[in-house]
Amino acid sequence: MLVILASVIGPQRMNPAKARPFETGYELPATRTSPYRPGYLLFAILFVVFDMEIAFLYPWAVSFGQTGVLGLAAVLFFLAVLGFGLIYAWRKGALIWR
C-alpha cells in the first residue's frame, strides 16, 4: 500500500542521470549487458544455498535431544539432497573459477 501511495504522491521528474544504472560509481561499458560474469553469479548463488544450510542445521543441533530418530532422518535426508546438489554442481564445472 505504501509503495503505491509513494508512487502516486512522490515526485515524477525523471532525467537521464537518474535512469542510468548505478553499480560502483564507474561508467559502465556500452558493449556489455552485465557487469559480472555468469560464473561469478552462479558461485554466489551456490554460496547462499550452502550458507543457508547452517541456518537450518543450527536449530536442529540445539534441539537434538528432543527430535529423536525422526529428526535425525530428516536432517540426513536434507544433507543428502544438498550433497547431491554439490556433486552435480562440481561435475558441471560450476565450482571452477575461470
Secondary structure, DSSP 8 states (H G I E B T S, - for coil): -HHHHHHHHS-----HHHHS--SSSS---SS-S-SS-HHHHHHHHHHHHHHHHHHHHHHHHHTHHHHHHHHHHHHHHHHHHHHHHHHHHHHHTTT---
